[in-house]
Amino acid sequence: MAVAGMRGRRSEEEGESVFVSMTDLTVSFLFILLVLLAFFATQFQPEDMVPVSEHEALEHQLSEAEAIRLRLEEALANERERLERLEHERNELAYRLAAADRTITDLRALVGALRADLAEATAAIDALSAQIEALERELEAMRTKPDDARARLAVLLDQVEKLKHSLEDLREERDRLKMQLSRNGGPGFSGCLS
């Protein structure tokens, strides 16, 4: 039993010695930290600090730079809006240009049709003029034969009157087509009509 009592005391002393050595280690570690802190405190030099006036000047420059940045962002936003408006106007002008191109194409087709009608009317006028001239020559020849040609003369005079009336109608149609063509074709087409 005495041996067991000694063993119990020895284990208590070992436990205390372990506790005491941990405390010593902690105190030693704190002492080393204090020494390092003192070393670094002596290394700190006042020229590493920025003077208050310089700090305030830098803050002022920073605030001015921030104001300039805000103004530039606002100008950029305004330019983007302007660009969007210009893009919208460009699209609208492109649409109007396409519509004008379609109108020009339609007017060119109309001018071509009117020219064809004018050519037909001119050809009909020329044919009727030639027929009238032939009938007038025949009429003149018949006037020299008064007795046997009086009936034929009446028929020919009637035909001449009808042809003159048709010729007048065709001339009016030609003039109407010329006017319509000059209105649709503009000043550049008026020289082509005569």
C-alpha positions in Angstrom: 0.0 0.0 0.0 2.8 2.3 0.6 4.0 1.7 -2.9 0.5 2.5 -4.2 0.5 5.7 -2.2 3.9 6.7 -3.6 2.7 6.1 -7.1 -0.3 8.3 -6.5 1.8 11.1 -5.2 4.3 10.8 -8.1 1.5 11.0 -10.7 0.1 14.1 -8.9 3.5 15.8 -9.0 4.0 14.9 -12.7 0.6 16.5 -13.5 1.5 19.6 -11.6 4.9 19.8 -13.4 3.2 19.5 -16.8 0.8 22.3 -15.8 3.6 24.5 -14.5 5.7 24.0 -17.7 2.6 25.0 -19.9 2.2 28.2 -17.9 5.9 28.9 -18.3 5.7 28.3 -22.1 2.7 30.7 -22.4 4.4 33.4 -20.4 7.6 33.0 -22.5 5.6 33.2 -25.7 3.9 36.4 -24.6 7.3 37.9 -23.6 8.6 37.1 -27.1 5.5 38.8 -28.7 6.1 41.9 -26.6 9.8 42.0 -27.6 8.8 41.7 -31.3 6.1 44.4 -30.9 8.7 46.7 -29.3 11.1 46.0 -32.2 8.6 46.8 -34.8 7.5 50.0 -32.9 11.1 51.2 -33.0 11.2 50.5 -36.8 8.2 52.8 -37.5 9.4 56.1 -38.9 7.4 59.3 -39.1 8.3 59.9 -42.8 6.2 56.9 -43.6 3.1 58.9 -42.5 1.3 61.2 -44.9 0.8 64.8 -43.6 -2.8 65.9 -43.0 -2.6 68.7 -45.6 -1.4 66.3 -48.3 -4.1 63.8 -47.3 -6.8 66.5 -47.6 -5.4 67.6 -51.0 -5.5 64.0 -52.3 -9.1 63.7 -51.0 -10.0 66.9 -52.8 -8.4 65.6 -56.0 -10.3 62.4 -55.6 -13.6 64.2 -55.1 -12.9 66.3 -58.2 -12.0 63.1 -60.2 -15.3 61.6 -59.0 -17.2 64.7 -60.1 -15.5 64.5 -63.5 -16.3 60.8 -63.8 -20.0 61.5 -63.0 -20.1 64.3 -65.6 -18.5 62.0 -68.2 -21.0 59.2 -67.4 -23.8 61.8 -67.9 -22.3 63.0 -71.2 -22.0 59.3 -72.3 -25.6 58.7 -71.4 -26.6 61.8 -73.4 -24.6 60.7 -76.4 -26.1 57.2 -76.2 -29.6 58.8 -76.3 -28.6 61.0 -79.2 -27.2 58.0 -81.0 -30.5 56.1 -80.5 -32.4 59.1 -81.9 -30.1 59.3 -84.9 -30.5 55.6 -85.5 -34.3 56.0 -85.4 -34.2 58.9 -87.8 -31.9 56.9 -90.1 -34.4 54.0 -90.1 -37.2 56.4 -90.9 -35.3 58.0 -93.7 -34.5 54.5 -95.1 -38.2 53.6 -95.1 -39.1 56.9 -96.8 -36.3 56.4 -99.4 -37.7 52.9 -100.1 -41.2 54.3 -100.5 -39.8 57.1 -102.9 -38.0 54.4 -104.9 -41.3 52.4 -105.3 -43.1 55.6 -106.3 -40.4 56.4 -108.9 -40.7 52.8 -110.3 -44.5 53.2 -110.5 -44.1 56.6 -112.3 -41.6 55.2 -114.7 -44.0 52.4 -115.6 -46.8 54.9 -116.0 -44.6 57.1 -118.3 -43.8 54.1 -120.4 -47.5 53.2 -120.7 -48.3 56.8 -121.6 -45.6 56.9 -124.2 -46.9 53.7 -125.8 -50.4 55.2 -125.8 -49.0 58.4 -127.4 -47.1 56.4 -130.0 -50.3 54.6 -130.9 -52.3 57.8 -131.1 -49.6 59.5 -133.2 -49.6 56.4 -135.6 -53.4 56.5 -135.8 -53.3 60.3 -136.6 -50.7 59.7 -139.3 -52.8 56.9 -140.9 -55.9 59.1 -140.8 -54.0 62.1 -142.2 -52.8 59.9 -145.1 -56.3 58.6 -145.7 -57.7 62.1 -145.6 -55.1 63.2 -148.1 -55.9 60.3 -150.4 -59.6 61.0 -150.1 -59.1 64.7 -150.8 -57.0 63.9 -153.9 -59.8 61.5 -155.0 -62.3 64.3 -154.3 -60.4 66.7 -156.4 -60.2 64.2 -159.2 -64.0 63.7 -159.0 -64.7 67.4 -159.1 -63.4 67.4 -162.6 -66.1 64.9 -163.5 -69.2 66.7 -162.3 -72.1 64.7 -163.6 -71.2 61.1 -162.9 -69.4 61.7 -159.6 -71.9 63.8 -157.6 -73.3 60.9 -155.7 -69.8 59.6 -155.1 -68.8 63.1 -154.0 -71.5 63.3 -151.4 -70.4 59.9 -150.0 -66.7 61.0 -150.0 -67.5 64.4 -148.4 -69.4 62.5 -145.7 -66.5 60.2 -145.1 -64.1 63.1 -145.1 -66.2 64.9 -142.4 -66.2 61.7 -140.3 -62.5 61.3 -140.7 -61.8 64.9 -139.8 -64.0 64.4 -136.7 -62.0 61.3 -135.8 -58.8 63.1 -136.5 -59.8 65.9 -134.2 -60.7 63.4 -131.5 -57.4 61.7 -131.8 -55.5 65.0 -131.7 -57.3 65.9 -128.5 -56.4 62.4 -127.1 -52.8 62.9 -128.1 -52.7 66.4 -126.4 -54.3 64.9 -123.3 -51.7 62.2 -123.2 -48.9 64.7 -123.7 -50.1 66.8 -120.8 -50.5 63.7 -118.6 -47.1 62.5 -119.6 -45.5 65.9 -118.9 -47.2 66.1 -115.5 -46.1 62.6 -114.5 -42.7 62.7 -116.1 -41.6 66.2 -115.0 -39.6 68.7 -117.0 -37.1 66.1 -118.2 -39.7 64.3 -120.3 -41.2 67.3 -122.1 -38.5 67.3 -124.8 -39.3 63.7 -125.7 -43.0 64.3 -126.5 -42.7 66.4 -129.7 
